[in-house]
Amino acid sequence: MAAIKDYSVEEKLVGLIKLQKIDSKLDEFQVLKGELPLEVSDLEDEIAGLHARKNRIEEEVNGISEFIESKREAIKEAEALAKKYEKQSDNVKNSREFEAINKEMEMQQLEVKLAEKHIKDANEEIAEKARLLDGAKKTIATKEGVLNHKKSELEKIIVDTEKEETQFQKKSKEARSHIDERLLYSYDRIRTNYRNGLSVVPVERDACGGCFNAIPPQKQSEIRLHKKVIVCENCGRILVDSDLHDTVAVK
């Protein structure tokens, strides 16, 4: 860092201008991608939630199907018992035994009717679950189609720009290594304050190139001298004269 401290103010300003132009180029790549990375991520989360919902409905359907099967078995058992009691009724010895067997037969008939009602209700519930499941599957298919389209768009942009973006990322890292930490901290802090990411701006038409606030002639003269780092009193961006700004080229 000692060599950096020996840089003149003009050299520091040139370094900042260069870094700004490199980072602005990197910002352009993000603009090209737009909201696609966030949209892809949101869609992936939404589809994961829909799959979880679909799986839950399928589990519920399986549970209801098992319940129906158990009720069908209960009906078979009740009918078998009813036939058994019916045969026993042929060999009763007194009215007391006859009444007891009749009650058992009635109980089994009630068990059959109750089980049949449970099966009817369960089948209606399965029909409703099937409707929900069909809706979930259609929604998943639609969302996956949109996701694939957006992924394709994003991948195309990445393929088209990846090489150039990687080169500018390396340039940004290299440019940062020639700026002292205090100045770099200020540069990054200012960048995060503005959506366009501009920390270093030229004075154009007697105004700040960032917020367009008028810059007094005396301050413009100081900026052109390159004797100190001057910031806009309105927006806090680092100001440089347009001539110096234009001499710095980034390829």
URUR-V426277 format. One record per helix or strand of 3 or more residues. SS is the DSSP state (H for helix, E for strand). FROM is the first residue (numbers start at 1). TO is the last residue. If there is no record, write none. Layout:
SS_FROM_TO / SS_FROM_TO
This chain:
H_2_5 / H_9_33 / H_36_91 / H_95_176 / H_181_193 / E_200_204 / H_217_225 / E_238_241 / H_242_247
